Amino acid sequence: MEISQIKEELSINYIATVAAIAGIDYDIIRHDEDSTDGLLKKQMFPSNGGIFCASLRVQLKCTSSHSQYLDDGDTISYQLKAKNYNDLCAPGTIPIILGLLIIPENEKEWTKWSKEELMIKGCMYWLSLAGKDETANKANVTIKIDKHNVINSETLLQIFNKIAEEEDL
């Protein structure tokens, strides 16, 4: 398996695991011409009562290469393909976020296994580009992700609460 495929699998397993802990369904999208790698779904109970069937699309990226990202302490700057950027800016009926998994440069540090745990070493950050203007760039766009935007079970539930309350991400 190529390194890029391993990284893709790590990002899928990361988000699938934290979603499962939050009681959120995760479905892999096999054909992602619109930059949607997965669909997260959960029934929510907004403050105005009733049930809201919330969904969130996600474009997953994974990197260990400092040539693709820069961590300045507060933000992550990442080189995103222009096509993905434009897809993430496009309006849609289901909101979409970018999920960027940052893992160590050393491949031997990516995972750890013992009888007590299976660990993916790294952190996934999220960014919504909804409402942003498309880029005229042909290759890449540098995006900045606030390092407070981590993806874990709690933050996924916060995002889903915003969706159920029909708030912007």
Buried (B, 14 or more C-beta within 10 A) or exposed (E): EEEEEBBBEBBBBBBBBBBEEBEBEBEEBEEBEBBBBBBBBBEBEBEEEEEBEBBBBBBBBBBBEEEBBEEEEEBBEBBBBBBBBBBBBBEEEEBBBBBBBBBEEEEEEBBEEEEEEEEBEBBBBBBBBBEBEBBEBEEBBEBEBEBEBBBBBEBBBEBBBBBBEEEEB
